Amino acid sequence: MSATGDATKIESGIGCMIFYVPNRQHGNRIALILDDFASKIVFFSRIIVILSPNFRSIQEPKDEFMTIGTLCELARNSVEKYASQIAFSMFNGEEVTYAEAGLRMRKVQELLTGAGLEPGDKVALLSSSMPNWGIGYFAVTSAGMVVVPILPDFSSEELDMIIEHSEAKALLVSDKLFTKLSKQTVARLDIVIRTKNLGVISQRVRRQGHTAEPKPEDTAAIIYTSGTTSRPKGVMLSHAALCAQAGIFEQMLPVGAEDVFLSVLPLSHTYECSIGMIYPFAMGARVVYLDRPPTAAVLMPALRAVRPTVMLIVPLLIEKIYRGQVLARFNSNGFWRTMYRIGFIRRYLHRVAGTKLMKLFGRRMRFLGIGGAKLDRGAEQFLLEAKVPYGIGYGLTETAPLLAGATPDIVCLGSTGPAVPGVQLRLENVNPETHQGEIVALSPSVMQGYFKNPEATKDVFTADGWFRTGDLGEFDADGRLYIKGRLKNMIVGPGGENIYPEDIESVLNSHVYITDSIVTEQEGHLVALVHFNRDEIEATLDDWREQWANKREAWEAKTEQLKKEIMEFVNAKVNKFSRISEVVEEKEDFVKTPTLKIRRFLYNNRKKEKVASE
């Protein structure tokens, strides 16, 4: 690791990791009880960055890989070098070798050129995860065309808008998602190809186009952000940017033909696409996909059978496990609440659970990656003390994505780690008291700009060409980055204080009776909108129902009491200017982006608007 001396500017580097070895001088009673809860602790659905004790940290790039400048060259190299090895497979389904992947790529290119497509034309990719997703991606980009991966969870209106805005002439689509598109959108496309079997669904144009070898600086992909505060914007990423991202990760986590990735995130998610698809394909590894959403019933047998070495997830999954299985279990009665507060007992319980968890993973997991949002501190402490080989990643779609990251050997509680190799980070407009400022980055993987939006592009770059992330952060003395929140979300207090709603929300979400929350400013006061964990609350209602005529009355009485308790709980843990004035129950699930971030703009000034309408 290297630092400039100025804590606000960090070069690439690697930090350190500590594994706590728990005290084992405890009775069998605790172990037996934990064995029961640990057996129920895996309900994984999403992923982001994680590593293991046998992780190797490599500082110098491999010259062979780092010379690759286009996805065309990357795909061609892998198809030739790893021809007989399995590239992609479905769990309990088809297996596709690298050689077969190459043949399918050529088939897709023939279909596209047969519909008149030329280099530079846009091809939308809207599909569930399967081998032909990656094959379609490489086929389009290797032909000199531009792929437009679209998140499946976009609404029908958003899907139509993205296809129209991107100027896509062709579409690769899975059966179920095809039904979300309007007839008008489908009719405008020159060709629509079914991803499952690469058959043609419809073709409007029949003339001969051609392909061309792309250059590193050519646009390879346009990825539309999921937008928590605005409409989606099309992020243009070059071949060089995507190849550089794979090269960055090679220095952090070397993989090879012996590695097996289990993919559970949407492939149109930048992190999963770059690190979970492009990178393993470049290195000769195998990626396994599920044919259904990764619920516990689907994921558990897959983990046992596949025994993955690498997975990527988002924090929501880990947090759900931690709050729903760990905290809930140890907050179930006064005895366990007391025992869980004793440090050495908590660490022992976490370690036993971690052993059980790694067994369920198949005992081969060496990297469990977590990213996409800030990880709850309590959940991360559980992972750390459970000795799960996890890592943290930070980045944006605009940076393809990784900017900072900590692998298992260097994770530090609460930090996203140092800048990744080849990336420089610094802070702008630093508050002299808090030492926090906006994170700006200089990266070989930064976007070319927003498609057809030069004004927005200009706004996110500094005069000297650094990318403005819009995130607030600070560095410690060792160069590790700590994310404080989004600049757009920051609330200025009555005394000029900087209030980060994400920090307050982290405290709120650590409460066992809260599933999710958002903090907004309303009429000069901080208001917490919360979605209660109904299962946990209803489990306590039996004792209440004797006092009330029905369950509904008991529920309302219980939640009103909880609102007061939650205010006291939160305000005791935050600074005085971050204290909330009111807790409001949000009865329905929060509306979220396809990457499971709350669409904040829908809830800002919610109370004010309600009053105005009355």
C-alpha positions as CSV (number, residue, x, y, z in Angstrom):
1,M,0.0,0.0,0.0
2,S,1.1,3.5,-0.7
3,A,-0.3,6.8,0.4
4,T,0.7,10.2,-0.7
5,G,1.0,11.7,2.8
6,D,-2.3,13.4,2.2
7,A,-5.0,11.2,3.6
8,T,-7.4,12.4,0.9
9,K,-5.4,10.9,-2.0
10,I,-4.8,7.2,-2.1
11,E,-2.9,5.1,-4.5
12,S,-3.7,1.5,-5.2
13,G,-2.8,-1.0,-2.5
14,I,-3.6,-3.8,-0.1
15,G,-4.3,-3.6,3.6
16,C,-4.5,-6.2,6.4
17,M,-6.9,-8.7,7.8
18,I,-7.4,-10.1,11.3
19,F,-9.0,-13.4,12.2
20,Y,-10.1,-13.8,15.7
21,V,-9.6,-17.2,17.2
22,P,-12.4,-17.7,19.8
23,N,-12.0,-19.0,23.3
24,R,-13.3,-22.6,23.3
25,Q,-13.6,-23.0,27.1
26,H,-17.4,-23.1,27.0
27,G,-20.0,-25.8,27.6
28,N,-21.6,-28.1,25.2
29,R,-25.0,-26.6,25.9
30,I,-24.2,-23.4,23.9
31,A,-22.8,-25.5,21.0
32,L,-25.8,-27.7,20.8
33,I,-28.2,-24.7,20.8
34,L,-26.2,-22.9,18.2
35,D,-26.0,-26.0,16.1
36,D,-29.7,-25.8,15.7
37,F,-29.8,-22.2,14.7
38,A,-26.8,-22.5,12.4
39,S,-28.5,-25.2,10.4
40,K,-31.1,-22.6,9.5
41,I,-28.8,-19.7,8.7
42,V,-28.4,-19.9,5.0
43,F,-31.0,-18.2,2.9
44,F,-28.8,-16.7,0.3
45,S,-30.4,-14.8,-2.7
46,R,-27.8,-12.2,-3.8
47,I,-24.1,-11.5,-3.8
48,I,-21.0,-9.1,-4.0
49,V,-17.3,-9.7,-2.9
50,I,-15.8,-12.3,-0.5
51,L,-12.4,-14.2,-0.1
52,S,-10.8,-17.1,1.9
53,P,-7.8,-17.9,4.0
54,N,-6.0,-19.4,1.0
55,F,-6.5,-16.2,-1.0
56,R,-3.3,-15.0,-2.8
57,S,-2.6,-11.4,-3.2
58,I,-0.6,-10.5,-6.3
59,Q,0.7,-7.0,-6.8
60,E,2.1,-7.2,-10.3
61,P,-0.2,-7.8,-13.3
62,K,0.3,-10.8,-15.6
63,D,1.7,-9.4,-18.8
64,E,-0.2,-11.9,-21.0
65,F,-3.6,-10.8,-19.7
66,M,-3.1,-7.2,-19.3
67,T,-2.2,-6.8,-23.0
68,I,-5.8,-7.7,-24.0
69,G,-7.6,-4.6,-25.0
70,T,-10.9,-5.7,-26.4
71,L,-13.6,-8.2,-25.5
72,C,-13.2,-9.7,-29.0
73,E,-9.6,-10.6,-28.3
74,L,-10.5,-11.8,-24.8
75,A,-13.2,-14.1,-26.1
76,R,-11.1,-15.4,-29.0
77,N,-8.2,-16.1,-26.6
78,S,-10.3,-18.1,-24.1
79,V,-12.1,-20.1,-26.8
80,E,-8.8,-21.2,-28.2
81,K,-6.9,-21.7,-25.0
82,Y,-9.6,-23.5,-22.9
83,A,-11.5,-25.2,-25.8
84,S,-12.3,-28.4,-24.0
85,Q,-13.2,-27.0,-20.6
86,I,-16.6,-26.1,-19.4
87,A,-17.3,-22.3,-19.6
88,F,-20.9,-22.0,-18.6
89,S,-23.5,-24.5,-17.3
90,M,-27.0,-24.6,-15.8
91,F,-27.4,-26.3,-12.4
92,N,-28.7,-29.8,-13.3
93,G,-28.8,-28.8,-16.9
94,E,-26.7,-28.1,-20.1
95,E,-22.9,-27.7,-20.0
96,V,-21.2,-25.5,-22.6
97,T,-17.5,-25.8,-23.4
98,Y,-15.4,-22.9,-24.4
99,A,-15.3,-24.3,-28.0
100,E,-19.1,-24.6,-28.1
101,A,-19.4,-21.1,-26.8
102,G,-17.3,-19.9,-29.7
103,L,-19.6,-21.7,-32.2
104,R,-22.7,-20.1,-30.6
105,M,-21.1,-16.7,-30.8
106,R,-20.6,-17.1,-34.5
107,K,-24.2,-18.2,-34.9
108,V,-25.5,-15.1,-33.1
109,Q,-23.3,-12.9,-35.3
110,E,-24.7,-14.6,-38.4
111,L,-28.2,-13.9,-37.3
112,L,-27.5,-10.2,-36.5
113,T,-25.7,-9.6,-39.8
114,G,-28.4,-11.4,-41.6
115,A,-30.8,-8.7,-40.3
116,G,-28.5,-6.0,-41.7
117,L,-26.7,-5.0,-38.5
118,E,-23.4,-3.2,-38.8
119,P,-20.5,-2.4,-36.4
120,G,-21.6,0.2,-33.9
121,D,-25.3,-0.9,-34.0
122,K,-26.9,-1.4,-30.6
123,V,-28.2,-4.9,-29.5
124,A,-30.3,-5.1,-26.4
125,L,-29.9,-8.1,-24.1
126,L,-32.8,-8.8,-21.8
127,S,-32.6,-12.2,-20.3
128,S,-32.5,-14.3,-17.2
129,S,-29.2,-15.8,-16.4
130,M,-28.1,-18.7,-18.6
131,P,-25.1,-19.7,-20.7
132,N,-26.4,-17.9,-23.8
133,W,-26.5,-14.6,-21.9
134,G,-22.7,-14.4,-21.8
135,I,-22.5,-16.0,-25.3
136,G,-24.8,-13.3,-26.6
137,Y,-22.8,-10.6,-24.8
138,F,-19.5,-11.7,-26.3
139,A,-21.0,-12.3,-29.8
140,V,-22.3,-8.7,-30.0
141,T,-19.2,-7.0,-28.6
142,S,-16.8,-9.2,-30.7
143,A,-18.7,-8.2,-33.8
144,G,-17.9,-4.5,-33.2
145,M,-21.5,-3.9,-32.1
146,V,-22.6,-2.4,-28.8
147,V,-24.5,-4.6,-26.3
148,V,-27.2,-3.0,-24.1
149,P,-27.7,-5.3,-21.0
150,I,-31.0,-4.6,-19.3
151,L,-31.9,-5.5,-15.7
152,P,-34.8,-7.9,-15.7
153,D,-36.6,-6.1,-12.9
154,F,-37.1,-2.8,-14.8
155,S,-40.8,-2.1,-15.3
156,S,-42.4,-2.6,-18.7
157,E,-42.4,1.2,-19.3
158,E,-38.7,1.4,-18.4
159,L,-37.8,-1.5,-20.7
160,D,-39.6,0.2,-23.6
161,M,-37.9,3.5,-22.8
162,I,-34.4,1.9,-22.6
163,I,-34.7,0.0,-25.9
164,E,-36.0,3.1,-27.6
165,H,-33.4,5.5,-26.0
166,S,-30.5,3.2,-26.7
167,E,-31.5,3.0,-30.4
168,A,-31.3,-0.8,-30.3
169,K,-31.9,-2.5,-33.6
170,A,-31.9,-6.1,-32.3
171,L,-32.9,-7.9,-29.1
172,L,-31.8,-11.1,-27.4
173,V,-34.5,-12.0,-24.9
174,S,-35.7,-14.8,-22.7
175,D,-39.2,-16.1,-22.9
176,K,-40.7,-14.7,-19.7
177,L,-39.2,-11.2,-20.1
178,F,-40.4,-11.0,-23.7
179,T,-43.9,-10.7,-22.5
180,K,-43.0,-7.5,-20.6
181,L,-42.4,-5.6,-23.8
182,S,-45.0,-3.7,-25.8
183,K,-45.9,-4.8,-29.3
184,Q,-44.8,-1.4,-30.6
185,T,-41.3,-1.9,-29.2
186,V,-41.0,-5.4,-30.7
187,A,-42.3,-4.2,-34.1
188,R,-39.6,-1.6,-34.3
189,L,-36.7,-4.1,-33.9
190,D,-35.0,-5.5,-36.9
191,I,-34.6,-8.9,-35.3
192,V,-35.6,-10.6,-32.0
193,I,-33.6,-13.7,-30.9
194,R,-34.6,-16.1,-28.2
195,T,-31.7,-16.6,-25.8
196,K,-32.7,-20.1,-24.7
197,N,-32.1,-21.7,-28.1
198,L,-30.9,-18.8,-30.2
199,G,-33.9,-19.2,-32.4
200,V,-35.5,-16.2,-34.2
201,I,-38.7,-14.9,-32.7
202,S,-39.3,-12.2,-35.3
203,Q,-37.3,-10.6,-38.1
204,R,-38.3,-7.4,-39.9
205,V,-35.2,-6.7,-42.0
206,R,-33.4,-9.1,-44.3
207,R,-30.2,-7.8,-45.8
208,Q,-26.5,-8.6,-45.3
209,G,-24.6,-6.6,-42.7
210,H,-21.1,-7.2,-41.5
211,T,-18.8,-7.4,-38.5
212,A,-15.5,-5.6,-37.7
213,E,-12.7,-6.0,-35.2
214,P,-13.4,-3.5,-32.5
215,K,-10.7,-1.2,-31.1
216,P,-10.0,-0.8,-27.4
217,E,-11.4,2.7,-27.3
218,D,-14.7,1.6,-29.0
219,T,-17.9,1.5,-27.0
220,A,-18.6,-2.1,-26.0
221,A,-21.6,-1.7,-23.8
222,I,-24.3,0.8,-22.7
223,I,-25.6,-0.1,-19.3
224,Y,-28.6,1.8,-17.9
225,T,-28.4,2.6,-14.2
226,S,-31.3,1.7,-12.0
227,G,-31.7,5.2,-10.7
228,T,-32.6,5.9,-7.0
229,T,-33.2,9.6,-7.7
230,S,-33.9,9.9,-11.4
231,R,-34.7,8.2,-14.6
232,P,-32.1,5.6,-15.8
233,K,-29.1,6.9,-17.7
234,G,-27.1,5.0,-20.3
235,V,-23.5,4.4,-19.1
236,M,-21.1,3.9,-22.1
237,L,-18.2,1.6,-21.3
238,S,-15.4,0.9,-23.7
239,H,-13.7,-2.4,-24.5
240,A,-10.5,-1.1,-22.8
241,A,-12.5,-0.2,-19.6
242,L,-14.1,-3.7,-19.3
243,C,-10.8,-5.5,-20.0
244,A,-9.0,-3.3,-17.5
245,Q,-11.6,-4.2,-14.8
246,A,-10.9,-7.9,-15.4
247,G,-7.2,-7.2,-15.2
248,I,-7.7,-5.4,-11.9
249,F,-9.5,-8.3,-10.4
250,E,-6.9,-10.7,-11.6
251,Q,-4.4,-9.0,-9.3
252,M,-6.8,-9.2,-6.4
253,L,-8.2,-12.7,-6.8
254,P,-6.4,-15.0,-9.3
255,V,-8.6,-17.8,-10.6
256,G,-8.2,-20.7,-13.0
257,A,-9.7,-23.7,-14.5
258,E,-10.2,-25.3,-11.1
259,D,-12.5,-22.5,-9.9
260,V,-16.3,-22.7,-10.0
261,F,-18.4,-19.6,-9.8
262,L,-22.0,-19.9,-8.7
263,S,-23.9,-17.0,-10.2
264,V,-27.0,-15.6,-8.3
265,L,-27.0,-12.0,-9.3
266,P,-28.5,-10.7,-12.5
267,L,-25.9,-10.7,-15.2
268,S,-27.0,-7.2,-16.3
269,H,-25.8,-6.1,-12.9
270,T,-22.4,-4.5,-13.6
271,Y,-20.6,-6.3,-10.8
272,E,-21.9,-9.7,-11.8
273,C,-21.2,-9.1,-15.5
274,S,-17.6,-7.8,-15.1
275,I,-16.4,-10.0,-12.2
276,G,-18.8,-12.9,-12.3
277,M,-18.9,-13.4,-16.1
278,I,-16.2,-11.6,-18.1
279,Y,-13.4,-12.3,-15.6
280,P,-13.9,-16.1,-15.1
281,F,-14.4,-16.5,-18.9
282,A,-11.0,-14.7,-19.4
283,M,-9.3,-17.1,-16.9
284,G,-10.8,-20.4,-18.0
285,A,-13.0,-20.9,-15.0
286,R,-16.6,-22.3,-14.9
287,V,-19.8,-20.4,-14.1
288,V,-22.9,-22.2,-13.0
289,Y,-26.4,-20.6,-13.3
290,L,-29.7,-21.4,-11.6
291,D,-32.9,-21.7,-13.6
292,R,-35.0,-20.1,-10.8
293,P,-34.7,-17.3,-8.3
294,P,-32.1,-18.2,-5.6
295,T,-34.5,-18.9,-2.7
296,A,-33.3,-21.1,0.1
297,A,-35.0,-24.1,-1.4
298,V,-33.2,-23.6,-4.7
299,L,-29.9,-22.4,-3.4
300,M,-29.2,-25.1,-0.7
301,P,-29.1,-28.1,-3.1
302,A,-27.1,-26.1,-5.6
303,L,-24.5,-25.2,-3.0
304,R,-24.2,-28.8,-1.9
305,A,-23.9,-30.1,-5.5
306,V,-21.8,-27.3,-7.1
307,R,-19.5,-26.6,-4.2
308,P,-18.5,-23.2,-5.5
309,T,-15.2,-21.6,-4.9
310,V,-16.4,-18.0,-5.7
311,M,-19.7,-16.2,-5.3
312,L,-20.8,-12.6,-5.5
313,I,-23.7,-11.2,-3.5
314,V,-25.3,-7.9,-2.3
315,P,-25.5,-6.9,1.4
316,L,-29.2,-7.4,1.7
317,L,-28.9,-11.2,1.7
318,I,-26.3,-11.3,4.5
319,E,-28.2,-8.7,6.5
320,K,-31.4,-10.7,6.2
321,I,-29.7,-13.8,7.5
322,Y,-28.0,-11.8,10.3
323,R,-31.2,-10.0,11.5
324,G,-33.6,-12.8,10.9
325,Q,-31.6,-15.7,12.2
326,V,-28.8,-14.5,14.4
327,L,-30.2,-11.4,16.1
328,A,-33.7,-12.8,16.3
329,R,-32.5,-16.0,17.9
330,F,-30.5,-14.2,20.5
331,N,-33.1,-11.5,21.2
332,S,-35.7,-14.2,21.8
333,N,-35.4,-14.0,25.6
334,G,-33.6,-12.2,28.4
335,F,-31.1,-14.9,29.0
336,W,-29.8,-15.0,25.4
337,R,-29.8,-11.2,25.1
338,T,-27.5,-11.1,28.1
339,M,-25.2,-13.9,26.9
340,Y,-25.0,-12.4,23.4
341,R,-23.8,-9.1,24.8
342,I,-20.7,-10.9,26.3
343,G,-18.0,-10.5,23.7
344,F,-16.2,-13.9,24.0
345,I,-19.5,-15.8,24.0
346,R,-20.8,-13.9,21.0
347,R,-17.6,-14.6,19.1
348,Y,-17.8,-18.3,20.0
349,L,-21.4,-18.5,18.8
350,H,-20.5,-16.7,15.6
351,R,-17.6,-19.0,15.0
352,V,-19.7,-22.2,15.4
353,A,-22.3,-20.7,13.0
354,G,-19.5,-19.9,10.5
355,T,-18.2,-23.5,10.6
356,K,-21.7,-24.7,9.8
357,L,-22.1,-22.1,7.1
358,M,-18.9,-23.1,5.3
359,K,-20.0,-26.7,5.4
360,L,-23.2,-25.8,3.7
361,F,-21.2,-23.9,1.1
362,G,-19.4,-27.2,0.2
363,R,-16.2,-26.4,2.1
364,R,-14.5,-25.1,-1.1
365,M,-15.5,-21.4,-0.9
366,R,-12.5,-19.1,-0.9
367,F,-14.1,-15.9,-2.0
368,L,-17.6,-14.5,-1.1
369,G,-17.8,-11.1,-2.5
370,I,-20.2,-8.4,-1.1
371,G,-21.0,-5.1,-2.8
372,G,-23.6,-2.9,-4.3
373,A,-24.5,-1.1,-1.1
374,K,-23.2,-0.4,2.4
375,L,-23.0,-3.5,4.5
376,D,-24.6,-3.3,8.0
377,R,-21.9,-3.2,10.6
378,G,-23.5,-5.9,12.8
379,A,-23.8,-8.2,9.8
380,E,-20.2,-7.7,8.9
381,Q,-19.0,-8.3,12.4
382,F,-20.9,-11.6,12.3
383,L,-19.0,-12.5,9.0
384,L,-15.7,-11.5,10.5
385,E,-16.1,-13.4,13.7
386,A,-17.6,-16.4,11.9
387,K,-14.5,-16.5,9.8
388,V,-16.4,-16.5,6.5
389,P,-13.9,-15.7,3.7
390,Y,-15.6,-12.5,2.6
391,G,-14.5,-9.4,0.9
392,I,-16.0,-5.9,0.3
393,G,-16.2,-4.1,-3.0
394,Y,-17.0,-0.5,-3.8
395,G,-17.8,1.0,-7.2
396,L,-20.4,2.2,-9.6
397,T,-21.8,1.2,-12.9
398,E,-19.9,4.3,-14.3
399,T,-16.6,2.7,-13.2
400,A,-17.4,-0.9,-14.4
401,P,-17.5,-1.1,-11.3
402,L,-14.6,-1.6,-8.8
403,L,-12.8,1.4,-7.4
404,A,-11.9,0.1,-3.9
405,G,-12.0,-3.3,-2.3
406,A,-10.9,-5.5,0.5
407,T,-10.2,-9.2,0.0
408,P,-10.5,-11.6,2.9
409,D,-6.9,-11.2,4.0
410,I,-7.3,-7.4,4.3
411,V,-10.9,-6.7,5.4
412,C,-11.3,-4.2,8.1
413,L,-14.7,-3.7,9.9
414,G,-16.7,-0.9,8.4
415,S,-14.3,-0.2,5.5
416,T,-14.6,-0.9,1.8
417,G,-10.8,-1.3,1.7
418,P,-8.1,0.7,-0.2
419,A,-8.2,1.7,-3.8
420,V,-7.9,-1.4,-6.1
421,P,-4.7,-1.8,-8.3
422,G,-4.5,0.8,-11.0
423,V,-7.1,3.2,-9.4
424,Q,-6.4,6.5,-7.7
425,L,-8.9,8.0,-5.2
426,R,-9.0,11.4,-3.5
427,L,-11.6,13.5,-1.7
428,E,-12.8,16.9,-2.8
429,N,-14.5,19.7,-0.8
430,V,-13.2,18.1,2.4
431,N,-14.9,19.2,5.7
432,P,-12.0,20.2,7.9
433,E,-13.8,19.0,11.0
434,T,-15.0,15.6,9.8
435,H,-12.3,15.1,7.2
436,Q,-15.0,13.8,4.8
437,G,-15.5,14.8,1.2
438,E,-16.7,13.7,-2.1
439,I,-14.9,10.6,-3.5
440,V,-13.4,11.2,-7.0
441,A,-11.6,8.6,-9.0
442,L,-9.1,8.2,-11.7
443,S,-9.5,4.7,-13.2
444,P,-8.8,2.9,-16.4
445,S,-12.4,1.5,-16.2
446,V,-14.2,4.8,-16.0
447,M,-17.1,5.4,-18.5
448,Q,-16.9,7.3,-21.7
449,G,-20.0,9.2,-20.7
450,Y,-23.8,9.0,-20.6
451,F,-25.3,8.1,-23.9
452,K,-26.9,11.1,-25.6
453,N,-26.5,13.2,-22.4
454,P,-23.5,15.4,-22.6
455,E,-24.7,17.8,-19.9
456,A,-24.9,15.0,-17.3
457,T,-21.5,13.7,-18.5
458,K,-19.9,17.1,-18.0
459,D,-21.3,17.3,-14.5
460,V,-19.6,14.1,-13.2
461,F,-16.1,14.9,-14.3
462,T,-13.7,17.4,-12.6
463,A,-11.7,19.9,-14.6
464,D,-8.7,17.6,-14.5
465,G,-10.6,14.5,-15.7
466,W,-11.4,12.7,-12.4
467,F,-14.8,11.0,-12.0
468,R,-17.2,12.4,-9.3
469,T,-18.8,9.4,-7.6
470,G,-21.4,11.4,-5.7
471,D,-20.5,9.5,-2.6
472,L,-19.1,10.9,0.6
473,G,-16.2,9.2,2.3
474,E,-13.1,9.5,4.4
475,F,-9.8,7.7,4.5
476,D,-8.0,6.3,7.6
477,A,-4.3,6.6,8.2
478,D,-3.7,3.3,6.3
479,G,-5.5,4.4,3.2
480,R,-8.7,2.5,3.8
481,L,-11.9,4.1,2.5
482,Y,-15.0,4.5,4.5
483,I,-18.3,5.3,2.7
484,K,-20.5,7.8,4.6
485,G,-23.4,8.1,2.1
486,R,-24.6,9.7,-1.1
487,L,-23.9,13.5,-1.5
488,K,-27.4,14.0,-2.9
489,N,-28.9,12.3,0.2
490,M,-27.0,14.4,2.7
491,I,-29.1,16.6,5.0
492,V,-27.9,19.9,6.3
493,G,-28.9,20.3,9.9
494,P,-30.2,23.6,11.5
495,G,-26.7,24.4,12.7
496,G,-25.1,23.5,9.4
497,E,-24.2,20.0,10.4
498,N,-23.8,17.3,7.8
499,I,-26.3,14.5,8.5
500,Y,-26.0,11.2,6.6
501,P,-29.4,9.4,6.5
502,E,-27.6,6.1,5.6
503,D,-25.9,6.1,9.0
504,I,-29.2,6.5,10.8
505,E,-30.8,3.9,8.6
506,S,-28.0,1.5,9.5
507,V,-29.0,1.9,13.2
508,L,-32.7,1.5,12.4
509,N,-32.1,-1.6,10.4
510,S,-30.2,-3.2,13.2
511,H,-33.4,-3.3,15.2
512,V,-34.9,-6.8,15.2
513,Y,-38.4,-5.5,14.4
514,I,-37.4,-3.4,11.3
515,T,-37.0,-4.9,7.9
516,D,-36.1,-1.7,6.0
517,S,-36.1,2.0,6.6
518,I,-35.4,5.4,5.1
519,V,-34.8,8.7,6.8
520,T,-36.1,11.9,5.3
521,E,-36.2,15.6,6.2
522,Q,-39.7,16.9,6.6
523,E,-40.4,20.5,7.8
524,G,-37.0,20.8,9.4
525,H,-37.2,17.5,11.3
526,L,-35.8,14.0,10.7
527,V,-38.5,11.4,10.1
528,A,-37.9,7.7,9.9
529,L,-40.1,5.7,7.5
530,V,-39.9,2.1,8.6
531,H,-41.2,-1.3,7.3
532,F,-41.8,-3.6,10.2
533,N,-40.9,-7.2,10.4
534,R,-44.4,-8.5,10.7
535,D,-43.4,-12.1,11.4
536,E,-41.3,-11.1,14.4
537,I,-43.9,-8.7,15.8
538,E,-46.8,-11.1,15.3
539,A,-44.9,-13.8,17.2
540,T,-45.2,-11.6,20.3
541,L,-48.9,-10.7,19.9
542,D,-50.4,-13.7,21.7
543,D,-49.7,-12.1,25.0
544,W,-51.2,-8.9,23.8
545,R,-54.4,-10.2,22.3
546,E,-56.0,-10.7,25.7
547,Q,-56.1,-7.0,26.2
548,W,-57.6,-6.1,22.8
549,A,-60.7,-7.1,20.9
550,N,-58.9,-8.4,17.9
551,K,-55.5,-9.0,16.3
552,R,-55.7,-5.8,14.3
553,E,-56.1,-3.7,17.5
554,A,-53.3,-5.6,19.1
555,W,-51.1,-5.0,16.1
556,E,-51.8,-1.2,16.1
557,A,-51.1,-1.0,19.8
558,K,-47.9,-2.9,19.5
559,T,-46.6,-0.9,16.6
560,E,-47.4,2.4,18.4
561,Q,-45.4,1.2,21.3
562,L,-42.6,0.1,19.0
563,K,-42.4,3.5,17.4
564,K,-41.6,5.0,20.8
565,E,-39.1,2.3,21.6
566,I,-37.4,2.7,18.2
567,M,-37.0,6.4,18.6
568,E,-35.3,5.9,22.0
569,F,-33.2,3.0,20.5
570,V,-31.9,5.1,17.6
571,N,-31.5,8.5,19.4
572,A,-29.4,6.8,22.0
573,K,-26.9,5.6,19.4
574,V,-26.6,8.7,17.1
575,N,-25.3,12.2,17.7
576,K,-27.7,14.9,18.8
577,F,-28.3,16.5,15.4
578,S,-29.0,13.1,13.8
579,R,-31.8,12.3,16.2
580,I,-35.2,11.4,14.7
581,S,-38.4,13.3,15.7
582,E,-40.9,10.7,14.4
583,V,-41.3,7.1,13.3
584,V,-43.8,6.5,10.6
585,E,-44.9,3.0,9.6
586,E,-44.6,2.2,5.8
587,K,-47.2,-0.6,5.5
588,E,-46.1,-1.7,2.0
589,D,-42.6,-2.8,0.9
590,F,-40.4,0.1,-0.2
591,V,-40.2,0.5,-3.9
592,K,-36.7,-0.4,-4.9
593,T,-34.4,-0.4,-7.9
594,P,-33.5,-3.6,-9.7
595,T,-30.4,-3.6,-7.6
596,L,-32.5,-3.5,-4.4
597,K,-31.8,0.1,-3.4
598,I,-34.8,2.2,-2.2
599,R,-36.0,4.8,-4.7
600,R,-35.6,7.7,-2.3
601,F,-37.2,10.3,-4.5
602,L,-40.5,8.5,-4.0
603,Y,-40.4,9.1,-0.3
604,N,-38.8,12.5,0.2
605,N,-41.4,15.0,1.4
606,R,-43.9,12.1,1.5
607,K,-45.6,13.6,4.6
608,K,-45.6,17.1,3.3
609,E,-47.3,16.0,0.1
610,K,-49.9,14.0,2.0
611,V,-50.8,17.1,4.1
612,A,-51.0,19.3,1.0
613,S,-53.5,16.9,-0.6
614,E,-55.8,16.8,2.3
